[in-house]
Amino acid sequence: MHAANPYGPGIDYGFFDQRFPEWRAKVINLLNCHLLRVPGDTGLYLVHMQEEGKEGVTCYKFGRMG
């Protein structure tokens, strides 16, 4: 992402190569689940980009009871 500092220690590419799968999984998990509100709507939406055993995006709407 950035140019290496010519005066600093060398880049440990092995470290990044080993850690990348873990970081990738964390980013995917973070992005998989979204909570959102739509302006003008009183509901709260939970969106899962992927759920086990389901294809496509799943959206749940929560609202006040009564």
C-alpha positions in Angstrom: 0.0 0.0 0.0 2.9 2.4 0.7 6.4 2.6 -0.5 9.0 1.1 1.8 11.0 3.4 3.9 14.6 3.2 2.5 16.0 4.0 6.0 13.8 1.7 8.0 13.8 -2.1 8.5 12.8 -4.2 5.6 9.2 -5.3 5.1 8.4 -8.8 6.5 6.2 -10.1 3.7 6.1 -13.5 5.4 4.3 -11.9 8.3 1.6 -10.4 6.1 1.3 -13.6 4.0 0.6 -15.6 7.2 -1.8 -13.2 8.7 -3.8 -12.3 5.6 -6.3 -15.3 5.8 -7.2 -14.3 9.4 -7.6 -10.6 8.5 -9.6 -11.5 5.5 -12.0 -13.6 7.6 -12.4 -10.8 10.1 -13.3 -8.3 7.4 -15.8 -10.6 5.8 -17.4 -11.3 9.2 -17.6 -7.6 9.9 -19.2 -6.8 6.6 -21.6 -9.8 6.7 -23.9 -8.3 9.4 -25.3 -4.8 9.1 -27.8 -3.0 11.3 -29.5 0.0 9.6 -32.3 2.4 9.9 -34.1 3.9 6.9 -35.1 7.6 7.1 -38.8 7.9 7.6 -39.2 4.3 8.7 -39.5 3.4 12.4 -38.1 -0.1 11.8 -34.7 -1.4 12.5 -33.2 -3.7 9.8 -30.7 -6.5 10.3 -29.1 -7.6 7.0 -27.0 -10.7 6.6 -25.1 -10.8 3.4 -24.7 -14.6 3.8 -26.3 -17.1 6.1 -25.5 -20.8 6.5 -27.9 -22.9 4.4 -29.3 -19.9 2.6 -28.6 -18.3 -0.8 -28.4 -14.6 -1.2 -29.0 -11.7 1.2 -31.4 -12.1 4.2 -33.0 -9.1 5.7 -35.0 -9.0 9.0 -37.1 -6.0 10.0 -37.7 -5.3 13.7 -40.3 -2.8 14.9 -42.3 -1.8 17.9 -45.0 -4.2 19.1 -48.4 -3.0 19.8 
